[in-house]
Amino acid sequence: MDASAIAETAEAHGGFLDAVGEFFAGIGDSLYENFVVDDRWLYLVKGLGSTLLITLFALLIGLLLGFVVAIIRATHDKTGRFKILNGICKVYLTVIRGTPVVVQLLIIYFVIFGSVNIDKIFVAVLAFGLNSGAYVAEIVRSGIMSIDNGQFEAGSSLGFSYTQTMVSIILPQAFKNVLPALANEFIVLLKETSVSGYIAIEDLTKGGDIIRSQTYDAFLPLIAVALIYLAIVMLLSHLVSRLERRLAKNDKR
């Protein structure tokens, strides 16, 4: 290889290295501009706190409401009791499962509480709790209905009432059967809260959008939000997988 070819190769490598250096320098500048200047990273931290708070309390409401609805519907299916309550529950399930959660959130905030000065976090918790409750109800009801009727007969032979049999024998078995599905519902609920910004709650997604509006850079703020959600979901999915394996081992014993 002659001297001119060597020089051209060196110049090409040098140009490539300069381009790589400029690329990473640009990324560094963008990271600094989006997250360090004016402590903009705090928008993500504050938003994550709001997201987790809404998710946790909505989950509690969803579990409580879901179990109540599931018990009412399962009792009606097995005994024919609670006809009126069962009808109300069916309407609730049809409406909640048949409409988008963001529409439910907007109706609760702008219509039901439109004339009341109310905390937005409370509205979000209520909306997502009601939405989650409908799906939890069907999950738990499927668990109850999967328990053999012989379990009810066993409870009766022990002198238990229907309520005692349901609480002491049926629900513990049903809960164990549907626990992985309930854990997955928690993951779904976490992601659904990303629409909280529609009522101006500074959740995680809204935090990224605020940064974007200040820096006019959509890439890094939204990628950061996506990565945070992904990390949380991966952690929860790992915990769910471990839970499923543990339950499977217990069933083999």
Salt bridges, closest charged atoms under 4 A:
GLU33 OE2 - ARG40 NH1 3.47
ASP38 OD2 - ARG40 NH2 3.63
ASP77 OD1 - HIS76 ND1 3.72
ASP77 OD2 - ARG141 NH1 2.88
GLU138 OE2 - ARG73 NH1 3.22
GLU138 OE1 - ARG97 NH1 3.77
GLU138 OE1 - ARG141 NH2 3.43
GLU202 OE1 - LYS46 NZ 3.82
ASP209 OD1 - ARG212 NE 2.76
ASP251 OD1 - LYS176 NZ 3.16
